[in-house]
Amino acid sequence: MAAHPVSPLAPKSFPDLPPVAGVRFATAEAGIKYKNRTDVLLMAFEEGTVAAGVLTRSKCSSAAVDWCRATLPAGVARGLVVNSGNANAFTGVRGRQSVAMTAEIAARALGCSTGEIFLASTGVIGEPLEAGKFAGVLDETATRLGDTPWIEAARAIMTTDTYPKLTGAVLEIDGVEVRINGIAKGSGMIAPDMATMLSFVVTDMPVAAPVLQALLARHTRTSFNAITVDSDTSTSDTLLAFATGKAALDPIAGLDDPRAEIFGQALADVLFELAIQVVRDGEGATKQVSIHVEGAVSDESAFRIAKAIADSPLVKTAIAGEDANWGRVVMAVGKAGEPADRDRLAIRFGDLTVAKDGERAEGYDEAATSAYMKGEELDLTVSLGLGAGKATVYTCDLTHGYIAINGDYRS
C-alpha cells in the first residue's frame, strides 16, 4: 500500500501526555502487514483496573469485537493487545481461534487470566490473522513496558491514518490531580455506530465499572457517534476505557455522585477531541465541516437529517470544490425521511444565509459565500422551523484523494 501525504488538517504539534499511574505499555513490529513500522501495542494495567467499552453494532463484527463483547461484563482488565494491518474480521472459525490464542499469549506474558485481556484489530477485512506472530513478540514486548511516550502507542495502531491521534486531560477533584489519556485511530470506513474505529482511554480515577460504562456510552453519542467520513460503519469499531483507581480518592460509586459530572465532562472533552482528530484525518480530506440542524421535531430527527447531509457524496464533493451548492443540502434534507417543510427551510454557510423560506435568500451574495467556502473549517446550518430539536454531525469533504487511498488499499 502506497504511503499518502499527511492531511493538511493535521495538528502542528502533538501533546506530550503524562504517565497515568497503573498503566504501562510498549509497541513492537510483528510484520502483520506493514514493514519497518510498529504494528502491535501491548498495554498492561495493575490489579484493580476496571474496564468499560462500547462496540460496533455491525452485524459482521470482527472476532476481536466479539471477544471484547464477551469479556466486558466482568468489568476488569489487566491487559490490552492491539494490532494494525489485519482486522481479523470475516475470518470464521480461524478468527475465533486466533483471538483465543492471542489472549492466551498475552495472559502468560502479563501473568493474568485470559478473561482480563482485551483485544482489538484493525486493517484488511477477510484475511486470516496468524496468532503465532504474537508468540515471541508479546513475551519480548512485556519486558519493555513503560509509562511514556504515548505518541508511540498512537502510532502503532494506525492504518491509513496520516498522523497519530492522542489527547488528554488533567483535572482536580477534591484537591487531587486526576489524569485522563486517550489515543485513537481512524481515517476511512468512518461512520461509527456505538463506537469508533479504535480508541483507548485510560485514567487513574477510582470509578466503579458501571459508572464508567454509563459515562462512556453517554458521551460517545456527541463525540464518536457524531462523526462521519464516508458513511461506512466498520466491522471493528471499538472504544475501551480503563480506570486504574490509583488517584488518592474515594471511588465514584454512582452517577448521583457530584464528582461523576466533573469527571464525565473531562472524559467527554477527551472523546470529542479524539473524534475531531479522526474527521480531520479523513482519507483525502482538505476541509473539516460541522453540520448543524436546528428547529427539528426532535433531537433524534435532527441527528438523522444532519447525518444525511454529512454522508451525501454530492454535498461533500461540492464542499471539496469550494462550491456553496445549497441545492444539494436541500436534496439531502428531503431524502432523510424525517419531517421537513420545504417552505420553512433556511440554510446558512457560516453566518451567510443562502436560502430562506423555501427559496434562495434575498440578498444572497455569491462572492461572499464562495470566499467563505475556501476556509479549512466550515459550518453549515439548516433551520427547519418545526420544533426545538437540534443536533450536530462532524464530517469532512470528499476528494480525489479518497479514491486514490481506497483504490490501492489492499495492494
C-alpha positions as CSV (number, residue, x, y, z in Angstrom):
1,M,0.0,0.0,0.0
2,A,1.4,3.4,-1.0
3,A,2.2,6.0,1.6
4,H,-0.1,9.0,1.4
5,P,0.7,12.6,2.3
6,V,-0.1,13.9,5.7
7,S,-3.5,15.5,6.0
8,P,-3.4,19.3,5.5
9,L,-5.7,19.4,8.6
10,A,-3.1,17.6,10.8
11,P,-2.1,19.2,14.1
12,K,1.0,21.3,14.0
13,S,2.3,19.6,17.2
14,F,1.3,16.7,19.4
15,P,0.8,16.7,23.2
16,D,3.4,15.1,25.5
17,L,0.9,13.2,27.6
18,P,2.0,12.4,31.2
19,P,2.1,9.0,32.7
20,V,-1.1,7.5,34.2
21,A,-0.5,5.6,37.4
22,G,-1.2,1.9,36.9
23,V,-0.7,1.9,33.1
24,R,2.4,0.7,31.2
25,F,2.7,-0.1,27.5
26,A,5.1,-0.9,24.7
27,T,5.0,-1.3,20.9
28,A,6.6,-3.8,18.5
29,E,7.0,-4.8,14.9
30,A,5.3,-8.1,14.1
31,G,5.2,-7.7,10.3
32,I,1.4,-8.4,10.2
33,K,1.1,-6.2,7.0
34,Y,3.4,-3.2,7.3
35,K,7.1,-3.3,7.0
36,N,9.6,-1.3,9.1
37,R,6.9,0.2,11.4
38,T,5.3,-0.8,14.7
39,D,2.0,-2.7,14.4
40,V,1.4,-4.1,17.8
41,L,0.5,-2.3,21.1
42,L,0.6,-4.1,24.4
43,M,-0.8,-2.3,27.4
44,A,-0.6,-3.6,31.0
45,F,-2.9,-2.5,33.8
46,E,-2.3,-3.0,37.5
47,E,-4.6,-5.2,39.5
48,G,-7.9,-3.5,40.4
49,T,-8.3,-1.8,37.0
50,V,-11.9,-1.6,35.8
51,A,-13.0,-1.6,32.2
52,A,-15.9,-0.2,30.1
53,G,-16.5,-0.2,26.4
54,V,-18.8,0.4,23.5
55,L,-18.6,-1.7,20.4
56,T,-19.8,-1.6,16.8
57,R,-23.4,-2.6,16.1
58,S,-22.3,-4.0,12.7
59,K,-23.8,-7.4,12.1
60,C,-20.5,-8.5,10.6
61,S,-18.4,-7.6,13.7
62,S,-14.8,-8.8,13.9
63,A,-13.5,-11.7,16.1
64,A,-11.8,-9.2,18.4
65,V,-15.1,-7.2,18.9
66,D,-16.9,-10.5,19.8
67,W,-14.1,-11.3,22.3
68,C,-14.5,-7.8,23.9
69,R,-18.3,-8.2,24.0
70,A,-17.9,-11.4,26.0
71,T,-15.2,-10.0,28.3
72,L,-16.7,-6.6,29.1
73,P,-19.5,-7.7,31.5
74,A,-16.9,-8.7,34.1
75,G,-15.6,-5.1,34.1
76,V,-12.0,-6.0,35.0
77,A,-8.8,-5.6,32.9
78,R,-5.1,-6.4,33.2
79,G,-4.1,-6.2,29.5
80,L,-4.9,-4.9,26.1
81,V,-3.4,-6.1,22.7
82,V,-4.0,-4.1,19.6
83,N,-2.7,-4.9,16.1
84,S,-2.9,-2.9,12.9
85,G,-2.8,-4.2,9.3
86,N,-5.3,-7.0,9.7
87,A,-8.9,-6.6,11.1
88,N,-9.4,-10.3,11.8
89,A,-12.9,-9.8,10.5
90,F,-14.9,-12.2,8.3
91,T,-12.4,-14.9,9.2
92,G,-14.7,-17.6,10.6
93,V,-13.5,-20.3,13.0
94,R,-9.9,-19.3,12.3
95,G,-10.6,-15.8,13.5
96,R,-12.1,-17.0,16.8
97,Q,-9.2,-19.4,17.3
98,S,-6.8,-16.5,16.6
99,V,-8.2,-14.2,19.3
100,A,-8.3,-17.1,21.9
101,M,-4.6,-17.8,21.2
102,T,-3.6,-14.2,21.3
103,A,-5.4,-13.8,24.6
104,E,-3.5,-16.8,26.0
105,I,-0.2,-15.5,24.8
106,A,-0.9,-12.1,26.3
107,A,-2.1,-13.5,29.6
108,R,1.0,-15.6,30.0
109,A,3.2,-12.6,29.2
110,L,1.4,-10.4,31.8
111,G,0.7,-13.0,34.4
112,C,-3.1,-12.8,34.4
113,S,-6.1,-14.7,33.1
114,T,-7.4,-14.6,29.6
115,G,-10.7,-13.1,30.9
116,E,-8.7,-10.0,31.9
117,I,-7.3,-9.4,28.4
118,F,-8.9,-7.1,25.8
119,L,-8.2,-7.3,22.1
120,A,-8.6,-5.0,19.1
121,S,-7.6,-5.4,15.5
122,T,-7.7,-3.0,12.5
123,G,-6.8,-3.3,8.9
124,V,-7.8,-5.5,6.0
125,I,-11.1,-7.5,6.3
126,G,-11.3,-11.2,5.3
127,E,-7.6,-12.1,5.7
128,P,-6.8,-14.7,8.4
129,L,-4.7,-13.3,11.2
130,E,-1.9,-15.7,12.2
131,A,-1.8,-15.5,16.0
132,G,1.5,-17.3,16.1
133,K,3.1,-13.9,15.0
134,F,2.3,-12.7,18.6
135,A,4.0,-15.6,20.4
136,G,7.6,-14.3,20.8
137,V,6.6,-10.7,20.1
138,L,4.3,-10.2,23.2
139,D,6.7,-12.0,25.5
140,E,9.5,-9.7,24.4
141,T,7.3,-6.6,24.5
142,A,6.2,-7.3,28.0
143,T,9.9,-6.9,29.1
144,R,9.9,-3.3,27.8
145,L,6.8,-1.8,29.3
146,G,6.9,1.9,30.3
147,D,4.5,4.7,31.1
148,T,5.5,7.0,28.2
149,P,5.7,8.2,25.4
150,W,2.1,7.9,24.4
151,I,2.7,9.0,20.8
152,E,4.3,5.7,20.2
153,A,1.2,3.9,21.3
154,A,-0.9,6.0,19.0
155,R,1.5,5.4,16.0
156,A,1.4,1.6,16.5
157,I,-2.4,1.4,15.9
158,M,-2.5,3.5,12.6
159,T,-3.6,2.1,9.3
160,T,-4.4,4.7,6.6
161,D,-4.1,7.4,9.2
162,T,-1.6,10.1,8.2
163,Y,-0.9,11.2,11.8
164,P,-1.2,9.7,15.3
165,K,-4.2,10.8,17.3
166,L,-3.8,11.4,21.1
167,T,-5.1,13.9,23.7
168,G,-5.5,14.1,27.4
169,A,-7.0,16.0,30.3
170,V,-5.7,16.8,33.8
171,L,-8.3,17.9,36.3
172,E,-8.5,18.4,40.0
173,I,-11.2,16.6,42.1
174,D,-11.3,17.4,45.9
175,G,-7.7,18.7,45.7
176,V,-6.4,15.6,44.0
177,E,-5.0,15.6,40.4
178,V,-6.7,13.1,38.1
179,R,-5.4,12.2,34.6
180,I,-7.1,11.0,31.5
181,N,-5.2,10.0,28.4
182,G,-6.6,8.8,25.1
183,I,-5.5,7.6,21.7
184,A,-7.4,6.7,18.6
185,K,-7.0,5.6,15.0
186,G,-9.3,6.1,12.1
187,S,-9.3,7.7,8.7
188,G,-11.6,5.8,6.4
189,M,-14.6,3.5,6.9
190,I,-15.8,6.0,9.4
191,A,-19.5,6.3,10.3
192,P,-19.4,4.9,13.8
193,D,-22.4,3.2,15.2
194,M,-22.0,2.8,19.0
195,A,-18.2,3.5,19.0
196,T,-15.4,4.5,16.7
197,M,-12.8,2.5,14.7
198,L,-10.3,2.0,17.6
199,S,-9.9,4.2,20.6
200,F,-8.5,3.6,24.1
201,V,-8.8,5.8,27.1
202,V,-7.1,5.4,30.4
203,T,-7.5,7.2,33.7
204,D,-6.3,6.9,37.3
205,M,-9.7,8.0,38.6
206,P,-11.3,5.5,41.1
207,V,-14.7,4.8,39.5
208,A,-17.0,1.8,39.5
209,A,-17.2,-0.1,36.2
210,P,-21.0,0.5,35.8
211,V,-20.4,4.3,36.3
212,L,-17.5,4.3,33.8
213,Q,-19.7,2.4,31.3
214,A,-22.6,4.8,31.7
215,L,-20.4,7.9,31.2
216,L,-18.6,6.4,28.2
217,A,-21.9,5.5,26.5
218,R,-23.4,8.9,27.2
219,H,-20.5,10.9,25.8
220,T,-19.9,8.7,22.8
221,R,-23.2,10.0,21.4
222,T,-21.9,13.5,21.0
223,S,-18.3,12.6,20.0
224,F,-17.5,9.4,18.1
225,N,-21.1,8.7,17.1
226,A,-21.4,12.2,15.8
227,I,-18.7,11.9,13.1
228,T,-18.7,10.5,9.6
229,V,-16.1,10.4,6.9
230,D,-17.7,8.2,4.3
231,S,-20.9,6.7,5.8
232,D,-19.4,3.3,6.2
233,T,-19.5,1.6,9.7
234,S,-16.5,-0.6,10.4
235,T,-16.7,-4.2,11.5
236,S,-14.1,-3.4,14.1
237,D,-15.4,-0.2,15.9
238,T,-14.1,-0.5,19.5
239,L,-13.9,2.1,22.2
240,L,-12.5,0.9,25.5
241,A,-11.9,2.8,28.8
242,F,-9.7,1.6,31.7
243,A,-9.7,3.1,35.1
244,T,-6.8,2.1,37.4
245,G,-8.2,3.8,40.5
246,K,-4.7,4.9,41.6
247,A,-5.7,8.5,42.3
248,A,-6.0,9.1,46.1
249,L,-9.8,9.5,46.1
250,D,-12.8,7.5,47.2
251,P,-14.3,5.7,44.2
252,I,-17.2,7.2,42.3
253,A,-19.8,4.6,43.1
254,G,-22.8,6.0,41.4
255,L,-23.9,8.6,38.8
256,D,-25.5,10.6,41.6
257,D,-22.1,11.4,43.0
258,P,-21.4,15.1,42.0
259,R,-17.8,14.1,41.0
260,A,-19.3,11.9,38.3
261,E,-20.4,15.0,36.4
262,I,-17.0,16.7,36.7
263,F,-15.1,13.6,35.7
264,G,-17.6,12.9,32.9
265,Q,-17.2,16.3,31.4
266,A,-13.4,15.8,31.2
267,L,-13.9,12.4,29.7
268,A,-16.3,13.9,27.2
269,D,-13.7,16.5,26.2
270,V,-11.1,13.8,25.5
271,L,-13.5,11.7,23.5
272,F,-14.6,14.8,21.4
273,E,-11.1,15.9,20.7
274,L,-10.1,12.4,19.5
275,A,-13.3,12.2,17.3
276,I,-12.5,15.5,15.7
277,Q,-8.9,14.4,15.0
278,V,-10.3,11.4,13.2
279,V,-12.5,13.6,11.0
280,R,-9.6,15.9,10.3
281,D,-7.6,12.9,9.0
282,G,-10.5,11.6,6.9
283,E,-9.0,9.9,3.8
284,G,-8.2,12.7,1.3
285,A,-9.8,15.4,3.4
286,T,-9.0,19.0,2.9
287,K,-11.8,20.6,5.0
288,Q,-13.5,19.9,8.3
289,V,-17.2,20.5,8.3
290,S,-19.7,20.9,11.1
291,I,-23.3,20.2,10.1
292,H,-25.8,21.8,12.4
293,V,-29.5,21.1,12.2
294,E,-31.9,23.1,14.3
295,G,-35.7,23.5,14.6
296,A,-36.4,19.8,14.0
297,V,-39.3,17.9,15.7
298,S,-36.8,16.1,18.0
299,D,-33.1,15.8,18.6
300,E,-33.2,12.3,17.1
301,S,-34.8,13.7,13.9
302,A,-32.3,16.5,13.7
303,F,-29.4,14.0,14.0
304,R,-30.8,11.8,11.2
305,I,-31.1,14.9,8.9
306,A,-27.6,16.1,9.8
307,K,-26.2,12.6,9.1
308,A,-28.0,12.5,5.7
309,I,-26.3,15.8,4.8
310,A,-22.9,14.8,6.2
311,D,-23.0,11.5,4.4
312,S,-24.1,12.8,1.0
313,P,-21.3,12.4,-1.7
314,L,-22.9,15.3,-3.6
315,V,-22.7,17.7,-0.6
316,K,-19.2,16.5,0.3
317,T,-17.8,16.9,-3.3
318,A,-19.4,20.4,-3.6
319,I,-17.5,21.3,-0.4
320,A,-14.3,19.9,-1.8
321,G,-14.8,22.1,-4.9
322,E,-15.5,25.1,-2.6
323,D,-18.9,25.4,-4.2
324,A,-21.8,26.6,-1.9
325,N,-24.3,24.4,-3.7
326,W,-27.1,24.6,-1.2
327,G,-29.4,22.8,-3.6
328,R,-27.6,19.6,-2.7
329,V,-28.2,20.3,1.0
330,V,-31.9,20.7,0.2
331,M,-31.7,17.3,-1.5
332,A,-30.2,15.7,1.5
333,V,-32.8,17.1,3.9
334,G,-35.5,15.8,1.6
335,K,-34.2,12.3,1.3
336,A,-33.6,11.8,5.1
337,G,-37.1,10.5,5.7
338,E,-37.7,12.9,8.6
339,P,-40.3,15.7,9.0
340,A,-39.4,18.8,7.0
341,D,-41.3,21.6,5.4
342,R,-39.7,22.9,2.2
343,D,-41.3,26.3,2.6
344,R,-39.9,26.8,6.1
345,L,-36.3,25.7,5.3
346,A,-33.4,28.1,5.8
347,I,-29.7,27.3,5.1
348,R,-26.6,29.1,6.3
349,F,-22.9,28.7,5.3
350,G,-21.1,30.3,8.3
351,D,-23.1,33.4,9.1
352,L,-24.2,33.8,5.4
353,T,-27.9,32.9,4.8
354,V,-28.1,31.4,1.3
355,A,-31.7,30.0,1.4
356,K,-34.8,31.0,3.4
357,D,-38.4,30.2,3.4
358,G,-38.1,27.6,0.7
359,E,-36.1,29.6,-1.9
360,R,-32.8,31.4,-2.4
361,A,-32.4,34.1,0.2
362,E,-33.0,37.7,-0.7
363,G,-29.6,39.5,-0.9
364,Y,-27.7,36.2,-1.4
365,D,-24.1,37.1,-2.1
366,E,-22.4,34.5,-4.3
367,A,-18.9,36.2,-4.0
368,A,-19.0,36.3,-0.2
369,T,-20.3,32.7,0.1
370,S,-17.6,31.5,-2.3
371,A,-14.9,33.3,-0.3
372,Y,-16.2,31.6,2.9
373,M,-16.0,28.1,1.2
374,K,-12.3,28.5,0.8
375,G,-11.7,28.1,4.5
376,E,-10.4,24.8,6.1
377,E,-13.1,24.7,8.8
378,L,-16.7,25.3,7.7
379,D,-20.1,25.4,9.4
380,L,-23.3,24.5,7.6
381,T,-26.6,25.2,9.4
382,V,-30.1,24.0,8.4
383,S,-33.1,25.5,10.2
384,L,-36.3,23.5,9.8
385,G,-38.7,25.7,11.7
386,L,-40.7,22.8,13.1
387,G,-39.6,22.4,16.7
388,A,-36.8,22.6,19.3
389,G,-34.8,19.5,18.1
390,K,-31.2,20.1,17.3
391,A,-28.0,18.1,16.6
392,T,-24.5,18.4,15.1
393,V,-22.6,16.0,13.0
394,Y,-18.9,16.5,12.1
395,T,-17.5,15.4,8.7
396,C,-15.0,16.3,6.0
397,D,-15.1,16.8,2.3
398,L,-14.7,14.1,-0.4
399,T,-11.8,14.5,-2.8
400,H,-9.9,12.5,-5.4
401,G,-7.6,11.5,-2.5
402,Y,-10.2,9.3,-1.0
403,I,-10.4,7.3,-4.2
404,A,-6.6,7.1,-4.5
405,I,-6.2,5.8,-1.0
406,N,-9.0,3.2,-1.2
407,G,-8.3,2.1,-4.7
408,D,-5.0,0.7,-3.7
409,Y,-5.8,-0.3,-0.1
410,R,-5.0,-4.0,-0.4
411,S,-2.2,-3.7,-2.9
